[in-house]
Amino acid sequence: MTARSANAWWLLPGAFALVAAAVIDFSGGQLSGAAVDVGTGIAWYLAAAVTYMARPTNRAAWLFLLMATLLEIGKAVGAAVSLAAATHPEAAHAWAAVVLVNAAGWAVTAAGIALFATFPDGKYQRSYERWIVRVLPPAFVPLQLLQLVGSSRVGTSQFGWLALDAPSPIYVRGLDPVGAFASALVDANILVVVPALALLLLRYRRFGDEQRRQIKWPLYAIALSAISVVILAFGSGPPAIPFWVAAVQYVGTQALLPVGLAMGIVVHRSVDIEDVIRRSVVYGVLWAIIAGAYVLVAAAFGIAVGQRVPLALAVLLAIAAALLFQPARRRLERLADRLVFGHRLSGYELISQLGVRLQTTAAPEDVAGSVAAAVQAGLGARWVRVALNRPHPTPVASAGNAPSGEAAVHLSAPLIHDGHVIGVIECGPKVEGSYETTDEELLKNLGRQAALAIRNSQLSAELSDRLEELAASRARLVQAEEAGRRRLERDLHDGVQQELVGVLARLGLARNQLKRDQHLAENTLREAQVDAQRALEGLQELARGIHPAILTDRGLVEAVAERATRMPIPVEVHANGLGAAARFPVELEGAAYFFVSESLANVVKYAAASRVDVRFHSGGDQLVIEVEDDGQGFEPTRVKLSGLRGLQDRIEALDGRMDVASRPGHGTRLRAHLPLRDTAGD
């Protein structure tokens, strides 16, 4: 059994008590009373049950349910006592029956005070609130004793259709003021209203805007209930008006407070009571003025023509005038609706306006913002939010008073482009009414149009980023080429050039020595030969750094294998079927060779590895080269990869791509993907 199913068992006691009270009322012949009790009971208990099931973890919600349950139990107890008193008159004079009914009323009072002391979030804000809730239930015992001691007779009419009145068994003469005071406190109708209202007002003053909106619901409900009670008390009642009219007004009055409590706990974020009341009252006044003017015009026309034509004809002409003025009345009502609720766009107008907005926006966030604003205006939503998959749904734009965290979504539509979901449009509740099927279809159509626009803007942004990166890459390549030329010039000046100067100096010395001592000149020429050999090797090394001869003569695999033999750590080359005869375009072989060479140099400098594996994979339309070591590794997201920028630029210059995979303690793997446009070398 789930937690929600287990919680549902708490709804049964009140439901049984509600049915029992109705059955007892019917058994006692109280048909009208039973109807009223059932109506008010359903209002209270249904509101409490819905609130509890919607917010089962909120203390205020289950205190609401407890209060409604105790109220129905009190009605059942009162009805049972009244039925017993009706069949056995002596039961009406039993003090125990009075105490029992008083206890039921006090329990409702205690639960009600606890509800208002924790409304709306179920939390105590001050220590005195907790103290009141804890002290109030046991306070009934001394108060009831004081009532019995200080009253010669005790009575109650809180529940049931008969007023109970019984002599007190422990009355003490002279304590009548104490008894009167205790009787006033025991009367739950007096005790629950004033303290509860005071607690709500005090909590309202301390709370922020969110909780204040919640508390406004029961406060407005109490105010409307007070107005209705005044009308019931001082207005005309039966038989001046039918009983069912008065009963409906009474039940409606009783239903205001539970509905206000439920709205304040459950749906306060969706509907603002002040906005509802303000708009509804303004629209109601305008509608009444239009209707009054319509009736006045029709009646005035009928009265005017009635003096000149027969009565029957005048009535027909008045009806005709009313029909003629009907279009004007409807137009005035639409105008009033627009003034109060704003212009409501049709589906075609909404799609057209959205298309115009999307023509002037470029960034995905701007497009999403235009979509959110258009949807909110067209559907009359309180808020609209657009989320894009990056890769998980991430809100990028909103319109209206969108909540910052999780909120109930009343209508949504996915953004689908080319069969892929790229985001979602989420709508909060409507300002007026609820969403219909046409709203859902309109949102889906807008979603399809928005998905295309958002995807196009994403592609444009990606293309712009690629162009910027391409320009930056080209600039880095030019800088790298210039730096390479300067390094070559420095190496020639500091290395080979100095060695050649030394060779020339030794040759000059040998020439002078030939005249004096041929043996000495021979030694000098031998040393000059060694210096010349060293200079030649330096030139060969420089040439190998520019473009090794073995790469031109024997191909990529052989050149990499030769480079591996000159590394200070073991390097294993895996050709994977690529033989020595496998050749690729010159620019591709050069990029691949230097990718491997610089990767191996980085391994020696930074990786602290014991071995390296170089792998070649050629298949389809690309050549894949991997360089993987067993070194210390690193976290790519936390380390600047500026040292690999040159490698990446060289690969991307050929429309390739480079991937980096590494973890601390698990080595590093560089992988280059180079597209094959030509299978023959130059």
C-alpha positions in Angstrom: 0.0 0.0 0.0 1.4 3.4 -1.0 1.7 6.3 1.3 -1.1 8.2 -0.5 -3.4 5.2 -0.1 -2.6 4.9 3.6 -3.3 8.6 4.1 -6.7 8.1 2.5 -7.9 6.1 5.5 -7.9 9.3 7.5 -10.8 10.5 5.4 -13.2 7.7 6.6 -14.1 8.9 10.1 -15.4 12.3 9.0 -17.3 10.7 6.0 -19.0 8.2 8.3 -19.9 11.0 10.8 -21.3 13.1 7.9 -23.5 10.2 6.8 -24.5 9.4 10.4 -25.6 13.0 11.1 -27.7 13.0 8.0 -29.4 9.7 8.8 -30.1 10.7 12.4 -31.6 14.0 11.2 -33.9 12.2 8.7 -34.9 9.7 11.4 -35.9 12.6 13.7 -38.0 14.1 10.9 -35.6 17.1 10.5 -35.7 17.0 6.7 -34.8 20.7 6.2 -32.1 20.5 8.9 -30.7 17.4 7.4 -30.4 19.1 4.0 -28.6 22.1 5.5 -26.3 19.9 7.6 -25.4 17.8 4.6 -24.8 20.9 2.5 -22.5 22.6 5.0 -20.8 19.3 5.9 -20.0 18.5 2.3 -18.6 22.0 1.8 -16.3 21.7 4.9 -15.3 18.1 4.6 -14.8 18.1 0.8 -12.5 21.2 1.0 -10.6 19.7 3.9 -10.2 16.3 2.2 -9.0 17.8 -1.1 -6.5 20.0 0.8 -5.2 17.1 2.8 -4.7 14.8 -0.2 -3.0 17.7 -2.2 -0.7 18.7 0.7 -0.4 15.7 3.0 2.9 16.9 4.5 1.5 20.3 5.5 0.5 20.4 9.1 -2.1 23.0 8.3 -3.7 20.7 5.8 -4.2 17.8 8.2 -5.3 20.1 11.0 -7.9 21.3 8.5 -9.0 17.7 8.0 -9.0 17.1 11.7 -11.2 20.2 12.3 -13.7 19.1 9.6 -13.8 15.6 11.0 -14.4 16.8 14.5 -17.1 19.1 13.2 -19.0 16.2 11.5 -18.5 14.1 14.6 -19.9 16.9 16.7 -22.9 17.2 14.4 -23.5 13.4 14.7 -23.2 13.6 18.5 -25.6 16.6 18.7 -28.1 14.9 16.3 -28.0 11.7 18.4 -28.5 13.6 21.7 -31.4 15.6 20.1 -33.0 12.4 18.8 -32.7 10.8 22.3 -34.2 13.9 23.9 -37.1 13.9 21.4 -38.0 10.3 22.2 -37.1 10.4 25.9 -37.7 14.0 27.1 -35.7 13.4 30.3 -32.5 13.0 28.2 -32.8 16.8 27.4 -32.3 17.5 31.1 -29.2 15.3 31.6 -26.1 17.3 32.5 -23.9 14.5 31.0 -25.5 15.1 27.5 -24.6 18.8 27.8 -21.0 18.1 28.8 -20.7 15.6 25.9 -21.9 18.2 23.3 -19.7 20.9 24.9 -16.7 18.6 24.6 -17.5 18.0 20.9 -17.7 21.8 20.3 -14.5 22.4 22.3 -12.6 19.8 20.2 -13.7 21.6 17.0 -12.6 24.9 18.6 -9.1 23.6 19.6 -8.6 22.1 16.1 -9.7 25.4 14.5 -7.3 27.5 16.6 -4.5 25.1 15.8 -5.3 25.4 12.1 -5.1 29.2 12.2 -2.0 29.2 14.4 -0.1 27.3 11.6 -1.8 28.6 8.5 -0.7 28.5 5.7 2.6 26.6 5.8 2.0 24.4 8.8 4.8 26.0 10.8 4.7 28.0 14.1 6.2 31.4 13.8 6.1 32.4 17.5 6.3 30.4 20.8 3.0 31.7 22.0 1.3 30.0 19.0 2.6 26.6 20.0 1.7 27.3 23.7 -1.9 28.2 22.8 -2.3 25.0 20.7 -0.9 22.8 23.5 -2.9 24.5 26.4 -6.3 24.8 24.7 -7.4 21.1 24.6 -6.9 20.3 28.3 -8.3 23.7 29.3 -11.8 22.3 28.6 -11.7 20.3 31.8 -11.3 23.1 34.4 -13.6 25.4 32.4 -16.4 22.8 32.3 -16.0 22.2 36.0 -16.2 26.0 36.7 -19.4 26.1 34.5 -20.9 23.2 36.5 -19.9 24.7 39.9 -21.0 28.3 39.1 -24.2 27.6 37.2 -27.5 26.2 38.7 -28.4 25.0 35.2 -26.2 24.3 32.2 -27.3 24.2 28.6 -26.0 24.3 25.0 -27.3 24.5 21.5 -24.1 24.1 19.6 -25.2 20.9 17.8 -28.5 19.2 17.1 -32.0 20.7 16.7 -32.9 20.8 20.3 -31.5 23.1 23.0 -30.3 21.1 26.0 -30.8 22.4 29.5 -30.0 20.5 32.7 -29.5 21.2 36.4 -25.9 21.2 37.6 -25.1 18.4 40.0 -22.3 20.3 41.7 -23.7 23.9 41.8 -22.3 26.1 44.5 -24.4 29.1 45.4 -22.6 32.4 45.1 -20.3 31.4 42.3 -22.7 32.5 39.5 -20.2 35.1 38.0 -17.6 32.3 37.6 -20.2 30.1 36.0 -21.2 32.8 33.5 -17.6 33.5 32.6 -16.9 29.8 32.1 -20.1 29.4 30.0 -19.0 32.2 27.7 -15.6 30.6 27.2 -17.0 27.1 26.6 -19.3 28.5 23.9 -17.1 27.6 20.9 -18.9 30.0 18.5 -17.5 32.9 20.5 -14.1 31.4 21.2 -13.1 30.3 17.8 -13.7 33.5 15.7 -11.9 36.3 17.6 -8.6 34.4 18.5 -8.5 32.8 15.1 -8.9 36.1 13.3 -6.3 37.7 15.6 -3.8 34.9 14.9 -4.3 35.2 11.1 -3.8 39.0 11.2 -0.6 38.7 13.4 0.8 36.1 11.1 -0.1 38.2 8.1 1.9 41.1 9.4 5.0 39.0 9.9 4.9 37.1 6.6 6.3 38.1 3.2 4.3 38.6 0.0 4.0 34.8 -0.8 2.4 33.9 2.5 0.3 37.0 2.6 -1.3 36.0 -0.7 -2.2 32.7 1.0 -3.7 34.3 4.1 -5.8 36.7 2.0 -8.0 33.8 0.9 -9.4 33.0 4.4 -9.5 36.7 5.3 -11.6 37.6 2.3 -13.7 34.5 3.0 -14.4 35.6 6.6 -15.3 39.1 5.4 -17.7 37.8 2.8 -19.2 35.4 5.4 -19.7 38.3 7.8 -21.6 40.3 5.1 -23.7 37.3 4.3 -24.5 36.7 8.0 -25.6 40.3 8.4 -27.9 39.9 5.4 -29.3 36.7 6.8 -29.8 38.3 10.2 -31.4 41.5 9.2 -32.9 40.7 5.8 -36.2 39.1 5.1 -36.4 35.4 5.8 -39.1 32.7 5.5 -41.9 33.1 4.9 -41.1 36.4 3.1 -38.7 34.4 0.9 -38.7 30.7 0.1 -36.9 28.5 2.6 -34.7 27.0 -0.1 -33.4 30.4 -1.0 -32.5 31.1 2.6 -31.0 27.6 2.9 -28.8 28.1 -0.2 -27.6 31.4 1.1 -26.8 29.9 4.5 -24.9 26.9 3.0 -23.1 29.3 0.6 -22.1 31.4 3.6 -20.8 28.3 5.5 -18.8 27.2 2.4 -16.9 30.4 2.0 -14.4 29.8 4.8 -13.5 26.2 3.9 -13.1 27.1 0.3 -10.9 30.1 1.3 -8.7 27.8 3.5 -8.3 25.3 0.7 -7.4 27.9 -1.9 -4.9 29.5 0.4 -3.1 26.2 1.0 -3.4 24.5 -2.4 -3.7 26.8 -5.3 -2.6 30.3 -4.0 0.2 30.4 -6.6 -2.1 29.9 -9.5 -4.8 32.4 -8.6 -4.5 35.8 -7.0 -7.7 36.5 -5.1 -7.4 40.3 -5.3 -6.9 40.1 -9.1 -10.0 37.7 -9.4 -12.2 40.0 -7.2 -11.0 43.2 -8.8 -11.5 42.0 -12.4 -14.7 40.2 -11.7 -16.3 43.1 -9.9 -15.3 45.6 -12.6 -16.6 43.4 -15.4 -19.8 42.7 -13.4 -20.5 46.4 -13.0 -19.8 47.1 -16.7 -22.0 44.2 -17.7 -24.8 45.4 -15.4 -24.6 48.9 -16.9 -24.8 47.5 -20.4 -27.7 45.2 -19.5 -29.5 48.0 -17.8 -29.1 50.3 -20.8 -30.2 47.5 -23.1 -33.4 46.9 -21.1 -34.0 50.7 -20.7 -33.7 51.3 -24.5 -36.1 48.4 -25.3 -38.6 49.4 -22.6 -38.4 53.1 -23.6 -39.1 52.2 -27.2 -42.1 50.0 -26.2 -43.5 52.8 -23.9 -43.1 55.4 -26.7 -44.9 53.4 -29.3 -47.5 52.0 -26.9 -49.2 55.4 -26.8 -49.9 55.3 -30.5 -50.5 51.6 -31.3 -52.4 48.7 -29.7 -50.7 47.0 -26.7 -50.0 43.7 -28.5 -48.4 45.5 -31.4 -46.3 47.6 -28.9 -45.1 44.4 -27.2 -44.0 43.0 -30.6 -42.3 46.2 -31.6 -40.4 46.3 -28.2 -39.2 42.7 -28.8 -38.1 43.7 -32.3 -36.3 46.7 -30.9 -34.6 44.4 -28.4 -33.5 42.1 -31.2 -32.2 45.0 -33.3 -30.1 46.3 -30.3 -28.7 42.8 -29.5 -25.6 43.2 -31.8 -24.8 46.5 -30.2 -25.1 45.0 -26.7 -22.8 42.1 -27.7 -20.3 44.6 -29.1 -20.4 46.6 -25.9 -19.9 43.4 -23.8 -16.9 42.5 -25.9 -15.5 46.0 -25.4 -16.0 45.7 -21.7 -14.2 42.3 -21.8 -11.3 43.8 -23.6 -11.1 46.8 -21.2 -11.0 44.5 -18.1 -9.1 41.4 -19.4 -7.2 42.9 -22.2 -7.1 42.1 -25.9 -7.2 38.4 -26.6 -5.6 37.4 -29.8 -7.0 34.8 -32.1 -4.9 31.8 -33.2 -4.2 33.3 -36.6 -3.2 36.7 -35.1 -1.0 35.0 -32.5 0.9 33.0 -35.2 1.2 36.0 -37.4 2.6 38.2 -34.7 5.0 35.5 -33.6 6.3 35.2 -37.1 7.0 39.0 -37.3 8.8 38.9 -33.9 10.9 35.9 -35.0 12.1 37.8 -38.1 13.8 40.4 -35.8 15.5 38.1 -33.4 18.7 36.0 -33.8 20.0 34.5 -30.6 18.1 31.4 -29.3 17.4 33.1 -26.0 15.8 36.1 -27.8 13.7 33.7 -29.9 12.6 31.8 -26.8 11.7 35.1 -25.1 9.6 36.2 -28.1 7.8 32.8 -28.1 7.1 33.0 -24.3 5.7 36.6 -24.6 3.5 35.6 -27.6 2.1 32.5 -25.9 1.3 34.3 -22.7 -0.5 37.1 -24.6 -2.4 34.6 -26.8 -3.4 32.1 -24.2 -3.9 34.4 -21.3 -1.5 32.4 -19.2 -0.3 33.8 -15.8 3.2 32.7 -16.8 5.0 31.0 -19.6 8.5 29.4 -19.6 10.6 28.1 -22.4 13.3 25.5 -21.7 15.9 24.2 -24.2 17.8 20.9 -24.0 21.4 21.6 -23.3 21.4 18.6 -23.1 19.0 18.6 -20.1 16.0 20.9 -20.1 17.3 24.4 -19.0 14.9 27.4 -18.7 16.2 30.2 -21.0 13.2 32.6 -21.2 10.0 33.3 -19.4 7.1 35.7 -19.5 4.8 36.8 -16.7 5.4 36.0 -13.0 7.2 32.7 -13.7 8.2 30.9 -10.4 11.9 30.5 -9.7 11.6 26.8 -8.7 9.3 23.9 -9.3 5.7 24.9 -10.2 2.6 23.1 -11.4 2.5 23.1 -15.2 -1.1 23.4 -16.5 -0.3 23.1 -20.2 2.9 22.3 -22.2 4.0 21.5 -25.7 7.4 20.0 -26.8 9.6 21.8 -29.3 10.2 19.2 -32.0 12.5 19.7 -35.0 13.4 17.0 -37.5 12.0 14.3 -35.1 14.2 15.5 -32.2 12.9 17.2 -29.0 15.0 20.4 -28.6 12.9 21.9 -25.7 9.5 22.5 -24.2 7.0 25.3 -23.7 5.4 25.3 -20.2 2.4 27.3 -19.2 1.1 28.2 -15.8 -2.6 28.6 -15.1 -4.8 30.9 -17.1 -5.7 34.3 -15.6 -9.3 33.5 -16.2 -10.9 30.1 -16.5 -9.0 27.0 -17.6 -7.4 25.8 -20.8 -9.5 24.2 -23.6 -8.7 21.8 -26.4 -8.3 24.8 -28.8 -5.6 26.3 -26.6 -3.7 23.0 -26.6 -3.9 22.8 -30.4 -2.8 26.4 -30.7 0.2 25.8 -28.4 1.2 22.8 -30.5 1.1 24.8 -33.7 3.1 27.6 -32.0 5.6 25.0 -30.7 6.3 23.7 -34.3 6.9 27.2 -35.6 9.0 28.1 -32.6 11.1 24.9 -32.8 12.0 25.7 -36.4 13.0 29.3 -35.5 14.9 28.3 -32.4 16.8 25.5 -34.3 17.7 28.0 -37.1 18.9 30.5 -34.5 21.0 27.8 -32.8 22.5 26.8 -36.2 23.2 30.5 -36.9 24.8 30.9 -33.5 26.9 27.7 -34.0 28.0 28.9 -37.5 28.9 32.3 -36.1 31.0 30.6 -33.3 32.7 28.4 -35.9 33.5 31.4 -38.0 35.0 33.2 -35.1 36.9 30.2 -34.0 38.1 29.7 -37.6 39.3 33.3 -37.8 41.1 32.9 -34.4 42.6 29.6 -35.6 43.9 31.1 -38.8 45.4 34.0 -36.8 47.1 31.5 -34.4 48.5 29.5 -37.4 50.0 32.7 -38.9 51.5 33.5 -35.5 52.8 30.0 -35.1 54.3 30.1 -38.6 56.0 33.4 -37.8 57.3 32.0 -34.5 58.6 29.0 -36.4 60.5 31.2 -38.8 62.0 33.2 -36.0 63.0 29.9 -34.2 64.5 28.6 -37.4 66.5 31.8 -37.9 67.7 31.6 -34.3 68.7 27.9 -34.6 70.6 28.6 -37.8 72.3 31.6 -36.3 73.2 30.0 -32.9 73.9 26.5 -34.2 74.8 25.7 -37.8 76.0 29.2 -38.6 78.5 29.2 -35.7 79.6 25.7 -36.6 80.3 26.8 -40.2 82.2 29.8 -39.0 84.3 27.4 -36.9 84.9 25.2 -40.0 86.0 28.3 -42.0 88.3 29.3 -39.3 89.9 25.9 -39.1 90.3 25.8 -42.9 92.1 29.2 -42.8 94.4 27.9 -40.0 95.2 24.8 -42.0 96.1 26.9 -45.0 98.7 28.8 -43.0 100.0 25.6 -41.4 100.6 24.0 -44.8 103.6 26.3 -45.3 105.2 25.5 -42.0 104.1 22.0 -40.9 102.1 19.7 -43.1 101.5 17.2 -40.2 99.9 20.0 -38.1 97.8 21.1 -41.0 96.5 17.6 -41.5 95.3 17.5 -37.9 93.6 20.8 -38.3 91.9 19.6 -41.5 90.7 16.5 -39.7 89.1 18.7 -37.0 87.6 20.9 -39.6 86.1 17.8 -41.2 84.5 16.8 -37.8 83.1 20.3 -37.4 81.6 20.2 -40.9 80.0 16.8 -40.2 78.5 18.2 -37.0 77.2 21.2 -39.0 75.7 18.8 -41.6 73.9 16.8 -38.9 72.6 20.0 -37.4 71.2 21.0 -40.8 69.6 17.5 -41.2 68.0 17.9 -37.8 66.6 21.3 -38.7 65.4 19.9 -42.0 63.8 17.0 -40.1 62.0 19.5 -37.9 60.6 21.3 -41.0 59.6 18.3 -43.0 61.6 15.0 -42.5 62.9 13.4 -45.6 61.7 10.0 -44.5 58.1 11.3 -44.4 58.4 12.3 -48.1 60.3 9.2 -49.1 58.8 6.4 -47.1 55.4 7.6 -45.8 53.6 8.4 -42.6 53.9 5.1 -40.8 57.6 4.7 -41.4 58.3 8.3 -40.4 56.4 7.9 -37.1 58.2 4.6 -36.4 61.5 6.3 -37.0 60.5 9.1 -34.7 59.5 6.6 -32.0 63.0 5.1 -32.0 64.4 8.4 -30.9 62.2 8.7 -27.9 63.6 8.2 -24.3 60.6 6.0 -23.4 59.2 2.9 -25.2 56.8 3.8 -28.0 54.7 1.1 -29.7 53.3 2.0 -33.2 50.2 0.0 -34.2 49.7 0.4 -38.0 46.4 -1.7 -37.9 46.8 -2.8 -41.5 48.4 0.4 -42.9 51.6 -0.8 -44.6 54.7 1.2 -45.6 53.1 1.8 -49.0 50.1 3.5 -47.6 50.3 7.1 -48.6 48.0 10.1 -48.0 48.0 13.7 -49.3 51.1 15.7 -48.4 49.3 18.2 -46.2 47.5 15.3 -44.3 50.7 13.4 -43.8 52.5 16.5 -42.5 49.7 17.3 -40.0 49.4 13.7 -38.8 53.2 13.4 -38.4 53.6 16.6 -36.4 50.5 15.7 -34.3 52.3 12.5 -33.3 55.6 14.3 -32.8 54.3 17.1 -30.6 52.1 14.7 -28.7 55.1 12.5 -27.9 57.1 15.6 -26.9 54.3 16.6 -24.5 54.3 13.1 -23.0 58.0 13.3 -22.2 57.6 16.8 -20.7 54.5 16.4 -18.6 53.0 12.9 -18.4 55.6 11.0 -16.4 54.6 8.0 -18.4 56.4 4.6 -18.8 55.1 3.8 -22.3 53.2 5.3 -25.2 51.0 3.7 -27.8 50.5 5.2 -31.3 47.6 3.8 -33.3 46.4 4.4 -36.9 42.9 3.6 -38.1 42.0 4.2 -41.7 38.5 3.4 -42.9 35.8 5.1 -44.8 36.5 8.8 -45.4 38.8 9.6 -42.5 42.2 8.8 -40.9 42.2 8.5 -37.1 45.4 8.8 -35.1 45.6 8.0 -31.4 48.4 8.8 -29.0 47.8 7.2 -25.6 50.1 7.1 -22.5 49.9 5.6 -19.1 51.1 8.7 -17.3 49.6 10.7 -14.5 46.7 12.2 -16.5 44.7 15.3 -15.7 41.2 16.7 -15.5 40.5 18.4 -18.9 37.7 20.6 -17.5 40.0 22.1 -14.9 43.2 22.5 -16.9 43.8 25.1 -19.6 44.6 23.2 -22.8 46.6 26.1 -24.3 49.5 23.7 -24.9 47.4 21.6 -27.2 46.0 24.7 -29.1 48.6 24.4 -31.8 47.8 20.8 -32.4 44.1 21.5 -32.6 44.6 24.4 -35.0 46.7 22.2 -37.3 44.1 19.5 -37.3 41.1 21.9 -37.8 42.9 23.6 -40.6 42.2 20.4 -42.6 38.6 20.3 -41.4 39.5 17.7 -38.8 38.8 17.4 -35.2 40.8 16.6 -32.1 39.5 14.9 -28.9 41.2 14.8 -25.5 40.4 12.1 -22.9 42.1 12.0 -19.6 41.6 11.3 -15.9 44.0 11.8 -13.0 46.0 8.6 -12.5 44.7 7.0 -15.7 46.8 8.5 -18.4 45.8 10.6 -21.4 44.6 9.9 -24.9 44.7 12.3 -27.8 42.7 11.4 -30.9 42.8 13.2 -34.3 40.2 12.7 -37.0 41.4 13.8 -40.4 39.1 13.7 -43.4 40.4 11.9 -46.6 39.8 13.8 -49.7 42.4 12.2 -51.8 44.0 8.7 -51.5 47.2 9.4 -53.4 50.1 11.4 -52.4 51.6 14.3 -54.4 
